[in-house]
Amino acid sequence: MKITRIETFLAPPRWLFCRVETDEGHVGWGEPVVEGRAHSVRAAVHELAELLIGADPLRIEDHWQVMTKGGFYRGGPVLASAVAGLDQALWDIAGKARGVPVHELLGGPVRDHVRAYAWIGGDEPHQIREQAQRQAEAGFSAVKMNASGRMSPLAGPGELEMVIERVAAAREVLGPDRDVAVDFHGRVSYPNARRLLPLLEPLTPMFVEEPVVPESMAQLRSLVEASSVPIALGERLYSRWDFMPALQAGIAVAQPDLSHAGGISEVRRIAAQAEVFGALLAPHCPLGPIALAASLQVAFATPNFLIQEQSIGIHYNDGNELLDYLVDPSVFAISEGRLARPVGAGLGISVDEARVREADREGHNWRSPVWRYPDRSFAEW
């Protein structure tokens, strides 16, 4: 079997899909994208395609090694995400060629369903109570929320109190038997995080995500030691080497993204690496259907898996929902906050190719917001 064609498709609202075709009729799908840099990743995918056309798609590990290391310059979000999507597609082909789900190729399932959380994100406090109630009524046992909107580098008492009030509002609605995770999104500075983490302890968040930006990794251990709140991060880390200092600092939850961190091959290794340090896996996934399908295949085969992010109904999906690109959306049916084990071959989904090709004609040019402080200097989003 040989790879004969590789195509890419811009899929609104902000995704990029790739399609890998073989001479035996097997087709694999992947989702290689950096949100806001889809066109850059698209170019990288087509550069890497030169290494794959004419090759055996089942030599996944060899392809991963060559794609990540064969160009001399390594790493970074664009290259790692291009590799990630192609790697997903190759695993999809491998499962389809053998007639089994990918998790069977990863050693078989270790659970029958996975717990998922819902996003209740807006950045304004008045939205929290209503959205938390809605997700609880929908059956979710866990939600995630932003800690704040734009936040001063050294926040005053009012700003700090607003964060606590927001989380307290969610906790009041959810009660003691449901979880709330709090996303600092890198927009909370190190000194603010040092203050906030102890203040959040009485509200027992499941975890606090990305308390500082990845560039501040040297400060991470002191944040882990500042409180008993579990620390999670990893959406902007792209390899097991990137994760090593975070795990050594004592994070409780590793959050690699299947569309950023080298795909199924590398996230599987990151999960095993995290297990050595007593950390759990919670794949980052505010993206589209293929990324979620890949995440679930890893989740079902990973002993130290904690919970799965998913973006059905998330505020980013304005006008286009990830279920729109599937022939059978029921594969992602969520019951009581849980996703069932996929039984279809490969990634377990059937992509609506006609819909994807139609979407690509429209395309998109999504960009991350740029925030500024009142003095017009840059603020982290």
N, C-alpha and C positions, 0 to 999 in steps of 0.2 A: 504494500500500500504506500502511495506517495501523495504528498500535498501538492495540489495543482493550482490553487487560487486562494488568495487572501484579500478580503474586502473589509472596508470600514464604513460605518454609518453614523452620522450625527443624529441623535434621537432626542428631541425636546422632552423635558425642559432643559437638561444640562448633561446628557449622557453621551457616551460613545460606545458603540458595539463593534465587534469584529466577527467576521465569518470566515472559517477555515474549511476549505473543501478538499476532498481527496478523490483519487481516480477510482475508488471503489464505491463512491456514492455517499460515504459518511460525511456529515457536516458538523463541525463544532462551533459553538458560540462562546464569545468572551466579552467582558466589559472593561476595556482599558481606558481609563479616563482620569484626569486630574480636573476637579471642578474648577472651571474658569480658564483651563488651559487645554481644552479638548482638541483644538487644532494642532497644538504642539505635539500632543501624544499621538494624534493621527499620523503625523509625519514620521514619528519614531516607529510606529507599528509597521509602516511601509518600508522603512529602512531595515528593520529586523526581518521582514518578510523575505528579503534576499537570502537570508540564512536558512529559511525553511522550505521554500519552493523546491520541489523535487525530492525532499527528504521524507523519511519514514516518520509519520506523526506519533508513533508509539514509543519512540525514543525520547520520552518527555524529559528525563533528567539530563540527558546529554544536551538537548536543546536549551534547557534552562541554564546550564553552565556556559554554553557558548554565547547565548543572548546576553547574559549578565556580565561576562568577563572577556568576551572575544573582541570587544571594541577598545580595549585598553583603559579608557576612561569609564568609570563605573559609578553606579548608584544614582541617587537623586530621584525626585518624584516622577519626572517625565519618563525616564528610561525604565524605572521600576514598575510604573503603571502600564507601560507598553508591554513589558514582559508579562505582567500579571494577567492582562487580558488574553494574550496568546496562550499562556499556560493554562488558563481556564478552558480555552477552546480545545487544546490538546487533550486535556483530561476528559472533556465532553466526548471527543472522538473515541478515546480509549474505552470509555464505558459503553458507548454505543456499539463499538466493534465487538465487544464481549457480551453485550446484552445485559449489563448490570449497572446499577447506580455507582457513582464514583466512590461513595463511602464503602462499598464492598471491596473496592481495590485498595482502600486505605486500611484494611484490616477488619472491616465489618462494623456494624453499628454497636455502640455501647449504651444506647438509650432508645426509647421508642418515640419520644417527642422532645422538642426543645422549648424552653421558656423564652418568650420574647417580651420586649418592652415597647411602649408607645411613647412618642414624642409629644410633649405638651407645650412646646417651645414658645410662643411669642416672647418678645423682650419686655412686655409691659406687665406690671404686677396684677392688674385687674383681670387678666386672662387666665391666671393660674387656677383659681378655684373652680371655675366653670369647666375648663378643659380637663382637669384632674377628675372631676366628677363624671364627665362624659366617658373617659377611658376606663374608669372603674366600673361603670355600668356596662361597658362593652366587654367586660370580663378580664381585663388586663390586671395582673397582680403587681406590675411594676411600670413606672413611667420615668422619663428623663426630662429635665427642664434646664433652661439656662439659669445661671445664678444671677445674672444682671444684664443690663444693656451696656452701653459705653460706660466705663468706670475710670475715675481719676487715678493717676499713677500712685498717689498716696491719698486714699479715700478718707473722708471725714466720718464722724459718727452717723450722720444721716444716711450716707451711702451704704455703710456697713450694715446698719439696721434694716435697710430696705432688702438686702440680700436675705437676711435672716427671716424677715417677715414673709418674703415670697416662698421660701422653703417651708416655713411653718404653716402657711396657708395650704400648701399641697399635703403636708403631713396630716393636718387636721381633717382634710377630706378623705385621705387614703386610710387613715387609722393605723393601728399597730400591725396589721396583718398584711399590708401591702408595702412595696418598696418605692422609694423615690431616689433617683440618682441625680446628681447635680453637676452640670457641665460648666466649668469656668471658661472653657473655650480659648484658653490662652490670653483672654482679655483682662484677667485679674493679675495684677503685678505681684512680684514675690512678696513685698512687705504686706500687701493686702491679703494675700493668701495666708501668710503667717498669722494674721489676726483672725481671719474668717474661719479657718479650719477648727480651732478650739471652740468657737462660738456655735458651730454647726453640730458639735458632738451630741448635745441633748436631743437633736432631731433624728439621729441615727440614719443618715443617708446610706444607701447601699454602697455608693462610692462617690468620690468627687473626681471628675474627669478633667484632665489637662489643666492642672492648677497653675502651671507656667508653660511658656512656649518651649519648644524643643531645644532652642539655643541655650536655655537656662538649666540644662541637665546637671550642671555642677551644684546647683542649689536644691536639687530634688531630695536628697537624703534628709536635709534639715526639715523639709516640709513633711516627709513621711514621719519623722520623729516628733513633729510639732503637735500631733494629736493622734487619737485612735481611729480617725476616719480613714477608711481604705482609699488609697490613691490609685486611679486608673489613667492610663494614657497609651498612645501608640498610633493614632490615625496619621501622624506626620513622621512616623518612623518606617523605614522601607526594607529592613533586612534584620536578620538575627544579630548582626554586628551592631546595628543601631539600637537594638533592644537591650543589649548586654548591660550598659551602664544604668539603664532604668531598672532592670531586674536586680542588679547589685545594690541599687539605692533602696530597694525594698518595696517597690510598687506591689499592690495586691492583685491588680487586674491588668492584663495585657490586651490592648485593643488594636491589633493590626487590621488593616483594611484589605480584603481579598482583591480589590482592584488597584491597590497602591503598593502593597508589600510583597511583590513577586508572585502573586497568585496562590493557587492551592499548594503548590510544591513548597514554597517558602513559609507560608502561614502554618502549614503542618509542622514544619521544623521549629518555628517560633513557639508554637504551643508546647512542644516537647521541651524546649529550652525553658519556658516559663514554669513548667511542672517541676523542674529541678530546683527552682527557687521558691516553690510553694505558691506560685501565682496562678490565677485562673485566666481563662480565655473568654473574652467577650468581643467577638469581631465587630469592628466599626462598619456600618453599612447604611448610610443615608442615601443610597444610590438606586440603581434600577434593578430589573428582575434577574438579570444574569449574575450580577454581583451577589444578590441575595441567595440565589440558587447555589452558587459556589460556596458561600459562607455556610449554608446549611449542610452541605456535603462534609465539610470539615467538622462542623459542630457535632454531627451524629457519630463521628469516628474519634472524637477527642475526649479522653477521660476527664481532663480538668476544665472542661467547658462550663461557663457560668450562665450566660444569657445572651440572646441575639438581638441586636438592633435591626429594625426594619422600617421602611419609609412609606408604607401604605398610608396615604392621607396626609403626609407631612407637608408643611407649608411651602416647601420648595417646588412641589409637584403641581403648580398652578397651570391648569389647562391640559396637562398630560400626566396620567397616572401609570405607574409601572405595570399594573395589570393590563393596560391597554395593548401591550406588546406581546401578550401571551395568547396562544390558541385556547388554552384551558386555564383560566385564572384560578380554578379551584385548588390547584396544587399548593397555593399559598393561603388557603383558608385558615383562619385563626379562630380557635375555639378555646375559651377560658384562658386566653393569653398564651396559647401554645400552638406550635406548628407541628404537624404530623411528619413522620419520616417519609421522604419521597421514595417512590418505588420505580419510577421510570428510569430507563437507561441513561447513562451519562450524567448530566447535571439535573436530570429529572424534569425538565421543562421543554415545552415545544414553543419556540419563538415564532411569532406571526411574521414571517419574512416579508409578505406583501405590505403589511403595516409598517415595518421597519424601513423598507425601501421608499415608501411614500413619505415617511417622516424625514428621511434624509434629504428629500427634495426641498423641504422647508428648512431643515437645519436649525442651528441656534448659535448664539454668541454670548452665552451666559458668562457673567463675570462676578467675582466676589464683591460685595459692597466695600467701599472705602469710607471709613469713619474718621471723623476729626473732632478734636476738642474745641471748646469755644474760642480758643486762641488760634484755631485753624491748623494746629500741628496734628500729626498723624496719630490715630488711636487704633488699637488692636480691635479687629472684628471677631 
